[in-house]
Amino acid sequence: MTGVTGPASPDRRRLLTASAAAVGAAAATQLWLPSTAGAAEPQLPDGLFTLGVASGDPLADGIVLWTRLAPDPLHGGGMPDRPVRVEWQLAEDARFRKIARHGTAQARPEYGHSVHVDVRGLRPGRTYWYRFRVGGQLSPTGRTRTAPARDSSGGSLRVALASCQNWQHGYFTPYADMLDQDPDVVLFVGDYIYESTPSATAVRRHEGTGEPYSLVQYRNRYAQYRSDPDLAAMHAGAPFVVTFDDHEVDNDYAGEVPQDPGKQAHDAFVARLTAAYQAYYEHMPVRATAVPNGPHIRMYRRLEFGRLARLNVLDTRQFRSDQATTQEGAEDPKLTMLGARQKQWLIDGLRTSPARWNLIASQIMMAETDLQVGPGKLWYYDAWDGYQAERNRLLAELKRTANPVVLTGDRHLTMVSDLKEDYADPDSAVVGAEFVGTSVSSNGDQDQAAFQKEWDPRRADNPHWKLLDAHRGYHLFDIRRDRIDARVRVVDTVLKPRATPRTLAKLRVRAGRPGVDLV
């Protein structure tokens, strides 16, 4: 999977933009293979593909293709209560003259008429185009890419890191620039939606009348977020690898413990989890291994990009102990962030990895954040700082791991750090690097002077921080065998539908040299 070292050409950008737009049904009929055209569906509403298309979880020989039929997306979807036959095609060219795979899938009402096609038998490291059809209605065209062959060790990989997109705080303008950068894969590490109530003073108002609790309410919230044109175009432009954090369910929840147990009874919160996880599955390009079982969903998983990179995707919400509230509690060895099974899975994956780079997608920050200026410590308990015994065991494991890099979200800030073996010992070894990506839109256009006034005094107490910033945007990584070149891409505003992007900073991680440096 060869990464692109510069911005996409104007022709390439036009192609990607066109791929996110609907194609006329008449032209589509001419190009659709006759062998896949079945009997027309009974009459269905117009606008079946309002939520666009997406792909995800690339393998060397496979990819997941996604869409959801929703002609009335903000009011439950608007589909009849019956399965609908959906045709799909995947081609080696944008004009669909060379079809690689095709077939049919069932969009079932019990899954919100979503479609998850797990296509196999594809060629590694190759670009494909795909689309869906129901009757005379054709979806937008999507573009995707498979992972490199499992035994390949050369080439490069371009990864975009994104998180925290709050509809009410701004437009998702960073995705327009991300699309121009043509990543091989987008890693989204949490807070795809926000469960907060509608605000009359917001840049864009949430749908509904309150927080989502039921399945229909969560479906409506996801449908609203999916309507952002820049997000839709990015989903159609590259495969995503996703995991969730807290706002896909309830702020700062832990396992089956809500943020406010006094207001949400356990049974009620379990019902909320069940609804939230199902809606998440319905709207994400993930495999059937992620089909929820009531209030449980399997999201931690591992993806291989040849022998260049292994990506371990964590779930730091579902199995964690309830958050500590004191420093003593944060150091309790009984607290777990990952749960015993996931922790062992991660350790086994690090110890047996054949990859040059071992990437960990962690929703919440692993490096220490000491908020106390001067002597003493003050931590964020919702992050890895609140689970220090387990973190220290993991950091010790990273010391024995080849080139570990942690990719994180949650903070609404860019926080790039060295990972230290023991943050209680300033002289302890550097064992890896962590990139905490800023938010797509959460916190809006932040006051940079106020941010610096608040955070600059803390730098002396956190010497492992290499970069700290509060602009909106994403991180872009070009991964090669000898190094990872990272760029922090930011936009000048998310308060308007269009923005001007720029590179705020460049950083580098060198193979065999733990830590990260500003370039």
LUMTORMAR-182559 format. One record per residue (C-alpha): residue in three letters; x, y, z. Coordinates in pm, whole numbers, plus 50000, padded with zeros to 5 digits. Example, Ala and Ser with C-alpha at 12.3 -4.5 7.8 and 13.67 -1.06 7.14 Angstrom:
REM LUMTORMAR-182559
ALA512304955050780
SER513674989450714
END
This chain:
REM LUMTORMAR-182559
MET500005000050000
THR502105028749874
GLY501435061950043
VAL501235094849853
THR503835120149963
GLY502025151649858
PRO498515165549815
ALA496255149349560
SER496245164649213
PRO493285186449104
ASP492095158048880
ARG492325133749173
ARG490365157249397
ARG487675160849134
LEU487465122949107
LEU487105119049484
THR484495146549499
ALA482565130549218
SER482715096849390
ALA480725111249681
ALA477915123349456
ALA474975102749335
VAL475155089348980
GLY472115090648757
ALA470065058848757
ALA469795057648378
ALA473565058148327
ALA473975033148606
THR471655008148444
GLN473825007648132
LEU476984999648332
TRP475454974948577
LEU476124938948489
PRO472924922848359
SER473724890948549
THR473294909148881
ALA470074927148797
GLY467174909548964
ALA463464915548974
ALA462494950649076
GLU461734956149442
PRO458204965949537
GLN457765003449541
LEU460165020149784
PRO460575056749876
ASP463005078349684
GLY466315088049839
LEU467325054149976
PHE471035063249990
THR470895096050180
LEU473535083450426
GLY476085075750158
VAL478525046850150
ALA481595036250344
SER484215009050366
GLY486354996650649
ASP488704972150821
PRO490894964650519
LEU492534930550491
ALA495064919250233
ASP492264900750054
GLY489114917650184
ILE487164948650278
VAL483814956850440
LEU481374976950228
TRP478624996150405
THR475465015450338
ARG472135020650512
LEU468805025950338
ALA467205056450500
PRO464955078850287
ASP463805097250602
PRO467025095550805
LEU466125118551096
HIS462835101051169
GLY463775064651210
GLY464835058950850
GLY461505058050670
MET461775022350543
PRO459024996050531
ASP459194968950798
ARG460574941750572
PRO463934930650430
VAL465084947150109
ARG467384931249852
VAL470434952649777
GLU472794946449487
TRP476444955749516
GLN479434958049285
LEU483144962249344
ALA485334971249047
GLU488964976848957
ASP488155009448780
ALA486025039948856
ARG483785033848552
PHE482934998248663
ARG484094982548339
LYS486164956148517
ILE484034940948793
ALA486054922349055
ARG483174910449277
HIS479414914549284
GLY476434900549470
THR473364907849675
ALA472754914750042
GLN469694918450260
ALA468994951850430
ARG467014939850731
PRO464724961350946
GLU466104947051273
TYR469454963251181
GLY468024996051058
HIS468234984350695
SER472014986950714
VAL474204965950485
HIS477624951950576
VAL479194932450289
ASP482414914450384
VAL484064910550044
ARG486894885050018
GLY489144871549743
LEU490564905649653
ARG494094915049554
PRO496374930449820
GLY497404966949816
ARG494914975749546
THR492405003749496
TYR488794994149421
TRP485535012449358
TYR482145000849482
ARG478445009549477
PHE475004996349570
ARG471664995149388
VAL468064989349487
GLY465664988549194
GLY466365019648989
GLN468165037949271
LEU471955038449274
SER474175047849563
PRO477095071749548
THR480325055349436
GLY482925047449701
ARG486645042249667
THR488545018449895
ARG491824999849926
THR492974966150054
ALA495924961450288
PRO499304950250155
ALA500134913450126
ARG500854898250466
ASP504464889950382
SER505284923550219
SER507824944150409
GLY508454974750193
GLY506395003850069
SER504645029350283
LEU501305035150451
ARG499465067850493
VAL497155068950798
ALA494885097650905
LEU493965099451276
ALA490655115851370
SER488355117951672
CYS485785138951855
GLN483365154151605
ASN480655173751787
TRP477905184451547
GLN476885213651766
HIS480415227551799
GLY481095231751429
TYR481275218251077
PHE483495188551001
THR485755209350774
PRO489015190250848
TYR487715161150641
ALA487855181850322
ASP491595185650364
MET491975149550475
LEU490355138250150
ASP492855159149952
GLN495725141750137
ASP494485108050006
PRO495115085450307
ASP495245047750265
VAL493145043850580
VAL491405066350834
LEU491665056551200
PHE488805070851404
VAL489345065751777
GLY486105077251937
ASP483305102451988
TYR481815098251642
ILE478575112951777
TYR477745132352091
GLU474775122752304
SER474235158152437
THR470885175752422
PRO470075201052147
SER471335236352213
ALA469615267152074
THR472955285752067
ALA474945258551887
VAL476595263151549
ARG474415234151428
ARG471635221151649
HIS471305184551742
GLU468155167551619
GLY465515155851865
THR464465170452197
GLY466965155552442
GLU469675129352482
PRO469225096852290
TYR468225066452495
SER466285044152256
LEU467495026851940
VAL465485050151715
GLN466915080651891
TYR470485068451846
ARG469765060251482
ASN468515095551425
ARG471605110651587
TYR473965089651373
ALA471965098251063
GLN472345135351136
TYR476115132151173
ARG476335111650855
SER474675140250668
ASP477765162250702
PRO479035164650343
ASP482745164450429
LEU482395133750651
ALA480315116350383
ALA482915123850115
MET485745110850334
HIS483865078650406
ALA483425074450031
GLY487095082149967
ALA488985057550190
PRO488415028550429
PHE487905036450799
VAL489025016751105
VAL486805027551394
THR486365023251765
PHE484155041452015
ASP484775061752329
ASP482175074952573
HIS479955099352382
GLU478635072152154
VAL476755061452469
ASP477035084352774
ASN479755108352889
ASP482465091753103
TYR480645058553141
ALA482625028153255
GLY481404993153172
GLU477794992653291
VAL478215023153517
PRO476755055553375
GLN478075090253440
ASP475205096953681
PRO474155064153852
GLY471745083354072
LYS469755093453763
GLN470115062253549
ALA469145029453712
HIS471274999453617
ASP468574982253411
ALA467805014553229
PHE471455020353150
VAL471874984653023
ALA468964991252787
ARG470695023252678
LEU473945004652614
THR472054978952408
ALA470505005952191
ALA473725025852155
TYR475894996152058
GLN473384984051801
ALA473125018551642
TYR476915020451638
TYR477174987451453
GLU474444997751211
HIS476345029051107
MET479945016551097
PRO481784996750826
VAL482714967651054
ARG482504929951025
ALA479894906551166
THR482194899751462
ALA480944933451589
VAL477244924451581
PRO476174933151939
ASN474914907752188
GLY472604929152398
PRO474744953752598
HIS477984938352469
ILE479914944452148
ARG483284930852034
MET485324960151903
TYR488924952852001
ARG490654936751705
ARG493904935651511
LEU494664946151155
GLU497844938350962
PHE499424960650699
GLY501984936150566
ARG505044934250786
LEU505204971950794
ALA502604978251064
ARG500334959351303
LEU497374979451434
ASN495864969151769
VAL492484985951814
LEU491444988252180
ASP488134991352361
THR488845012252672
ARG485195016952779
GLN483354984052791
PHE485594964453027
ARG487024991253254
SER486544994553627
ASP484635024953743
GLN486855055753747
ALA488885064654053
THR488165097554227
THR491395101354423
GLN495135097554363
GLU495195067454592
GLY492375051654393
ALA494185058054064
GLU497095037054191
ASP494895007754300
PRO496344976354134
LYS492874960554111
LEU491604986853865
THR491574976853500
MET491104996753182
LEU491064967452941
GLY489774937753138
ALA491824905953176
ARG490994890152839
GLN491634921152627
LYS494834929352817
GLN496244894652753
TRP495164896852388
LEU497084929452353
ILE500204916552525
ASP500184884952314
GLY499834905952000
LEU502774927852095
ARG505004898552188
THR504344878851871
SER504224907551623
PRO506274903651305
ALA505704940151215
ARG508224968151197
TRP505794992051371
ASN503344982551644
LEU500495007251655
ILE497965008951938
ALA494665027451890
SER493695038652241
GLN490675060852284
ILE492145078752585
MET495585093352660
MET498285069752786
ALA501045094852871
GLU500785112953203
THR498985146053232
ASP500015163253554
LEU497635192553596
GLN499255204453918
VAL501745232753865
GLY504695226754095
PRO505075199154356
GLY502485171454371
LYS500315154754107
LEU496795160753978
TRP495525136753714
TYR492635131053476
TYR491055099853623
ASP489065091753309
ALA492315085853114
TRP495125060453168
ASP496285082553457
GLY493355068153650
TYR494535032053596
GLN498215035353671
ALA499095000153780
GLU497764985253458
ARG499355013153254
ASN502745006753414
ARG502514969853327
LEU501674979152969
LEU504505004652947
ALA506924977953068
GLU505654955852785
LEU506184984052534
LYS509824985552639
ARG510204950552491
THR508124958252180
ALA509494968551841
ASN508715004951766
PRO505465010451960
VAL503355041051876
VAL500065049152049
LEU497375068151855
THR494775085052072
GLY491865109552081
ASP489495122552350
ARG491325154052461
HIS490235178552191
LEU493905188652186
THR497045179052003
MET499275163752271
VAL502345145752138
SER504475128652401
ASP507245104552477
LEU505965073952659
LYS508015068152975
GLU508485035153153
ASP507625051353488
TYR506235086553514
ALA507045087153885
ASP510745085853790
PRO511855115153569
ASP514935095253465
SER513065064353352
ALA513485051652997
VAL511485063652697
VAL509635033152562
GLY507535047452279
ALA505635076852134
GLU502035088452164
PHE500065111151933
VAL496875124852087
GLY495005138251788
THR493025170051820
SER489275170451760
VAL487535173951427
SER485155199951571
SER484695195251948
ASN485405227252145
GLY484885247551828
ASP487325275251742
GLN489255276452066
ASP490795308152210
GLN494475300952155
ALA495745327852393
ALA493515315152673
PHE494655279552603
GLN498315288852624
LYS497755308552944
GLU496155277653102
TRP498505250652973
ASP501955266452933
PRO502615267353311
ARG502145229353318
ARG504855221553063
ALA507645220953321
ASP505805193953515
ASN505305173453197
PRO508705173053023
HIS507615143352811
TRP505225166052615
LYS506715174652277
LEU503825194452128
LEU500675209852272
ASP498055228252066
ALA494315235352058
HIS493455240051689
ARG490895217351524
GLY492035191851268
TYR493635157351247
HIS497035140151228
LEU498535124650916
PHE501205097550927
ASP503445084750649
ILE504775051650777
ARG507945036950625
ARG510325010450750
ASP512875035150883
ARG510575062251020
ILE507125076851067
ASP506715112350941
ALA503755129251109
ARG501995161451022
VAL499505179851240
ARG496955193650994
VAL494665221151128
VAL491975244150991
ASP491365280851060
THR487705275551153
VAL484965250051203
LEU482295276851250
LYS481735279350874
PRO481215252050611
ARG484575259450446
ALA487995263750602
THR491635269550515
PRO493975240950614
ARG497675241950698
THR500405220950854
LEU500875232551213
ALA503845210051289
LYS505935181351157
LEU507225153451379
ARG509225121751329
VAL509575088151499
ARG512675068551398
ALA512745030851395
GLY514835017351680
ARG514795050551869
PRO511835052552111
GLY510185086552138
VAL509205114351902
ASP510965145851779
LEU509795178351627
VAL511215182651278
END
